[in-house]
Amino acid sequence: MWVLLEDFLLVSMGMGIGVVLMCILNVGKEADYEMKQLEESEDN
């Protein structure tokens, strides 16, 4: 029973880390896009 609970906690922790990484990557991609737009607007 303890092994089952431990496995469930590890799986849910891994899923949580995956979601956090996806959010960080998405925010980074949005920031890159904003920087590109800012540089293009400064050139014009």
FENDACOR-V273105 format. One record per residue. N is the residue number from 1. RES is the residue in one small letter. PSI is psi in whole degrees, 0 to 359 (999 if undefined). NEAR is the number of other C-alpha atoms within 12 Angstrom. D_LAST is the distance of its C-alpha to the last C-alpha in whole Angstrom. Layout:
# FENDACOR-V273105
n = [N:N]
res = [RES:RES]
psi = [PSI:PSI]
near = [NEAR:NEAR]
d_last = [D_LAST:D_LAST]
This chain:
# FENDACOR-V273105
n = [1:2:3:4:5:6:7:8:9:10:11:12:13:14:15:16:17:18:19:20:21:22:23:24:25:26:27:28:29:30:31:32:33:34:35:36:37:38:39:40:41:42:43:44]
res = [m:w:v:l:l:e:d:f:l:l:v:s:m:g:m:g:i:g:v:v:l:m:c:i:l:n:v:g:k:e:a:d:y:e:m:k:q:l:e:e:s:e:d:n]
psi = [318:324:320:316:319:317:318:318:319:319:316:326:319:320:320:317:320:318:317:317:320:320:318:316:321:318:321:320:319:321:320:318:317:319:320:317:320:317:321:323:331:329:330:999]
near = [7:8:9:10:11:12:13:14:14:14:14:14:14:14:14:14:14:14:14:14:14:14:14:14:14:14:14:14:14:14:14:14:14:14:14:14:14:13:12:11:10:9:8:7]
d_last = [65:64:62:61:59:58:56:55:53:52:50:49:47:46:44:43:41:40:38:37:35:34:32:31:29:28:26:25:23:22:20:19:17:16:15:13:11:10:9:7:5:6:4:0]
